[in-house]
């Protein structure tokens, strides 16, 4: 009887093993299914990385309304705003082709073209893309040569309007920016301005949109500062798409951008960005920037 019981148990175990083997042929691991898996309207996530014009909080305040507008008007695509710690981190990011969309400065535009991004729009008027120098009203500084022996602050050595163009201006007005002054790169436009307010630098370089936002958000501090010089203008920032983005989507984004100023909602979004409008642009639009940077590197310093 005992042997019979053992035989029954062995046969039962063999049956279970056979059943498990047959099931394993069908399912090799966990399968996760959700309603979204079967939804043909599932959105593709993209990122728009804006160069560090502001700290992350202020960047979100300025650009999230644009992101919301694009998401509302694009089908099957969800765009997220992406900030970067500083200019160097931003440049590492786009050189690795990580974001699908970027809003770089014109020098970064040239670098992004090299790795496969294409300009589709210019953000703002070309006349608004110029370097400006901020000083304290009580500084006593009147001429560029008054900065000799002093500290000048900038967001980054690769900031075109807020560093490269101002250093060109100083060079053309008798200041050797390598030997005559101390260049302090402080990470953001607002920091460049605040260094002047706090008297950590004698002058700070920036460009009009951040200065306008600083005057709006920090009127008490701005009242003690003034713009003393400005550079000639150049091409403004670009909006670029990676070259593997579908042409139809690229065209739709471009159309939404260049028409943004045509209604009240769009004007409000642009005002929050301190930007007048978007213009159609392409890679060739930035050839004047390439020539400017080449001459700057010949006369003043290497950009990187």
WORA-V293905 format. One record per residue. RES is the residue in one letter. SS is DSSP state (helix for helix, strand for strand, loop for the rest). PSI is psi in degrees with one decimal (* if undefined). OMEGA is omega in whole degrees, -180 to 180 (* if undefined). Layout:
BEGIN
RES:SS:PSI:OMEGA ; RES:SS:PSI:OMEGA
END
This chain:
BEGIN
X:loop:-40.6:180 ; X:helix:-43.1:-180 ; X:helix:-35.1:179 ; X:helix:-42.1:179 ; X:helix:-42.1:180 ; X:helix:-40.1:180 ; X:helix:-41.8:178 ; X:helix:-43.1:-179 ; X:helix:-39.5:179 ; X:helix:-41.7:179 ; X:helix:-39.8:180 ; X:helix:-41.9:179 ; X:helix:-41.8:179 ; X:helix:-37.6:179 ; X:helix:-43.2:180 ; X:helix:-42.8:-179 ; X:helix:-40.3:179 ; X:helix:-41.2:179 ; X:helix:-41.8:180 ; X:helix:-40.5:-180 ; X:helix:-40.6:-178 ; X:helix:-34.3:178 ; X:helix:-34.7:-178 ; X:helix:-23.1:176 ; X:loop:-26.9:-177 ; X:loop:-37.1:-174 ; X:loop:116.5:-178 ; X:loop:-9.9:-179 ; X:loop:-178.2:-179 ; X:loop:141.5:175 ; X:loop:123.2:-178 ; X:loop:124.4:-180 ; X:loop:136.2:176 ; X:loop:171.9:176 ; X:loop:-34.5:-179 ; X:helix:-33.3:-179 ; X:helix:-27.4:-176 ; X:helix:5.2:-177 ; X:loop:114.4:-179 ; X:loop:-9.8:180 ; X:loop:14.9:178 ; X:loop:130.6:-176 ; X:loop:144.3:174 ; X:strand:130.0:-179 ; X:strand:127.0:175 ; X:strand:163.6:178 ; X:strand:139.9:172 ; X:strand:110.9:-179 ; X:strand:117.9:-180 ; X:strand:134.7:179 ; X:loop:154.0:-167 ; X:loop:70.6:174 ; X:loop:-36.9:-174 ; X:loop:174.9:171 ; X:loop:162.4:-175 ; X:helix:-38.1:-179 ; X:helix:-48.1:-179 ; X:helix:-33.4:177 ; X:helix:-41.8:179 ; X:helix:-42.6:179 ; X:helix:-39.0:-176 ; X:helix:-38.8:-169 ; X:helix:-15.9:180 ; X:helix:-36.7:176 ; X:helix:-35.0:176 ; X:helix:-42.9:178 ; X:helix:-44.7:-180 ; X:helix:-39.4:180 ; X:helix:-45.0:179 ; X:helix:-44.2:-179 ; X:helix:-35.6:-180 ; X:helix:-27.3:-173 ; X:helix:5.0:178 ; X:loop:139.5:179 ; X:loop:138.3:173 ; X:loop:20.4:179 ; X:strand:136.2:173 ; X:strand:120.4:-178 ; X:strand:136.8:176 ; X:strand:142.2:177 ; X:strand:136.3:-179 ; X:strand:125.3:177 ; X:loop:165.2:177 ; X:loop:151.0:-176 ; X:loop:-42.3:-180 ; X:loop:-178.9:-177 ; X:helix:-39.8:-178 ; X:helix:-42.2:178 ; X:helix:-37.9:179 ; X:helix:-42.1:-178 ; X:helix:-36.4:174 ; X:helix:-40.2:-176 ; X:helix:-51.7:-176 ; X:helix:-26.9:177 ; X:helix:-24.6:174 ; X:loop:2.3:179 ; X:loop:39.5:-178 ; X:loop:-52.6:179 ; X:loop:147.9:177 ; X:loop:-33.5:179 ; X:strand:144.5:179 ; X:strand:152.6:173 ; X:strand:87.1:-176 ; X:loop:167.6:171 ; X:loop:170.7:-174 ; X:helix:-36.1:177 ; X:helix:-43.3:177 ; X:helix:-29.9:176 ; X:helix:-44.9:179 ; X:helix:-41.5:180 ; X:helix:-37.5:-179 ; X:helix:-33.1:176 ; X:helix:-36.7:-178 ; X:helix:-26.3:-176 ; X:loop:10.6:170 ; X:loop:23.4:171 ; X:strand:151.3:179 ; X:strand:132.5:177 ; X:strand:134.4:176 ; X:strand:-13.4:-179 ; X:strand:154.3:172 ; X:strand:131.5:-176 ; X:strand:99.2:178 ; X:loop:168.1:179 ; X:loop:142.8:176 ; X:helix:-34.9:-179 ; X:helix:-20.0:-179 ; X:helix:-8.5:-179 ; X:loop:89.3:-180 ; X:loop:153.9:176 ; X:strand:144.0:174 ; X:strand:149.7:178 ; X:strand:126.6:178 ; X:strand:132.5:174 ; X:strand:163.2:172 ; X:strand:146.0:180 ; X:loop:-24.9:-179 ; X:loop:17.3:-173 ; X:loop:-27.6:-175 ; X:loop:2.1:179 ; X:loop:130.4:-180 ; X:loop:-38.0:-178 ; X:loop:152.2:178 ; X:helix:-35.7:-180 ; X:helix:-14.0:175 ; X:helix:-13.9:180 ; X:helix:-9.3:-179 ; X:loop:129.2:-178 ; X:loop:1.9:-176 ; X:loop:175.8:-179 ; X:strand:135.4:173 ; X:strand:132.1:-178 ; X:strand:148.2:178 ; X:strand:157.4:175 ; X:loop:-44.1:-173 ; X:loop:152.5:176 ; X:loop:-16.5:180 ; X:loop:6.1:176 ; X:loop:114.9:-173 ; X:helix:-61.6:-177 ; X:helix:-31.5:-172 ; X:helix:6.7:176 ; X:helix:-58.6:-175 ; X:helix:-48.5:179 ; X:helix:-42.2:174 ; X:helix:-38.8:178 ; X:helix:-33.9:172 ; X:helix:-42.8:179 ; X:helix:-47.1:180 ; X:helix:-43.8:178 ; X:helix:-44.0:-178 ; X:helix:-13.7:-179 ; X:loop:30.6:168 ; X:loop:14.1:180 ; X:loop:120.6:174 ; X:loop:107.9:-172 ; X:loop:-13.1:177 ; X:loop:-39.0:-173 ; X:loop:-30.8:-169 ; X:loop:-21.2:-177 ; X:loop:165.5:173 ; X:strand:117.8:180 ; X:strand:122.9:-178 ; X:strand:117.1:-178 ; X:strand:114.1:-164 ; X:loop:2.3:168 ; X:loop:-28.0:-179 ; X:loop:164.2:179 ; X:helix:-46.0:-178 ; X:helix:-38.5:178 ; X:helix:-37.6:178 ; X:helix:-42.3:179 ; X:helix:-44.7:-177 ; X:helix:-30.7:176 ; X:helix:-33.7:177 ; X:helix:-47.3:180 ; X:helix:-41.3:-179 ; X:loop:-0.1:179 ; X:loop:26.4:173 ; X:loop:-18.6:173 ; X:loop:151.8:-179 ; X:loop:-31.0:178 ; X:strand:150.8:178 ; X:strand:135.2:178 ; X:strand:137.3:174 ; X:strand:-159.3:176 ; X:strand:168.2:-166 ; X:helix:-47.2:-177 ; X:helix:-47.9:178 ; X:helix:-34.0:178 ; X:helix:-40.1:177 ; X:helix:-41.9:178 ; X:helix:-36.8:178 ; X:helix:-42.1:178 ; X:helix:-37.2:179 ; X:helix:-43.7:-172 ; X:helix:-25.6:-179 ; X:loop:62.1:-175 ; X:helix:-33.1:-180 ; X:helix:-46.7:180 ; X:helix:-40.9:-178 ; X:helix:-29.5:-179 ; X:loop:-18.6:180 ; X:loop:3.5:-177 ; X:strand:166.3:176 ; X:strand:156.9:172 ; X:strand:127.0:-178 ; X:strand:-33.3:177 ; X:strand:158.5:173 ; X:strand:153.4:-178 ; X:loop:165.6:168 ; X:loop:153.4:-177 ; X:loop:168.7:177 ; X:loop:-176.4:177 ; X:loop:144.2:-179 ; X:loop:177.8:179 ; X:strand:153.9:179 ; X:strand:161.3:163 ; X:strand:128.6:-172 ; X:strand:152.7:174 ; X:strand:146.7:178 ; X:strand:148.2:-171 ; X:loop:-1.9:175 ; X:loop:7.0:175 ; X:loop:138.9:-177 ; X:loop:133.3:-179 ; X:helix:-36.1:-180 ; X:helix:-40.2:178 ; X:helix:-41.9:177 ; X:helix:-46.1:-180 ; X:helix:-39.0:180 ; X:helix:-43.7:179 ; X:helix:-43.6:179 ; X:helix:-44.4:-180 ; X:helix:-43.4:179 ; X:helix:-39.7:-178 ; X:helix:-49.2:-173 ; X:helix:-15.9:177 ; X:loop:0.9:-172 ; X:helix:-34.4:-176 ; X:helix:-3.8:-171 ; X:helix:-10.5:178 ; X:loop:171.9:-174 ; X:helix:-40.4:179 ; X:helix:-46.3:-180 ; X:helix:-39.0:179 ; X:helix:-37.3:178 ; X:helix:-41.1:177 ; X:helix:-45.5:-180 ; X:helix:-39.8:179 ; X:helix:-38.7:178 ; X:helix:-25.6:178 ; X:loop:-2.1:-175 ; X:loop:40.9:-177 ; X:loop:135.6:-176 ; X:loop:-46.4:-178 ; X:loop:173.5:172 ; X:strand:142.7:176 ; X:strand:149.0:173 ; X:strand:140.9:179 ; X:loop:165.5:173 ; X:loop:-177.0:-176 ; X:helix:-36.4:-179 ; X:helix:-21.5:179 ; X:helix:-22.5:-174 ; X:helix:13.1:175 ; X:helix:-40.4:176 ; X:helix:-33.2:177 ; X:helix:-41.9:179 ; X:helix:-43.6:-180 ; X:helix:-39.8:179 ; X:helix:-46.4:-177 ; X:helix:-40.0:178 ; X:helix:-41.6:179 ; X:helix:-38.9:177 ; X:helix:-45.3:-179 ; X:helix:-29.2:178 ; X:helix:-37.6:-172 ; X:helix:-31.3:-168 ; X:loop:-65.5:-177 ; X:loop:166.7:171 ; X:loop:139.6:-179 ; X:loop:-39.0:179 ; X:loop:*:*
END
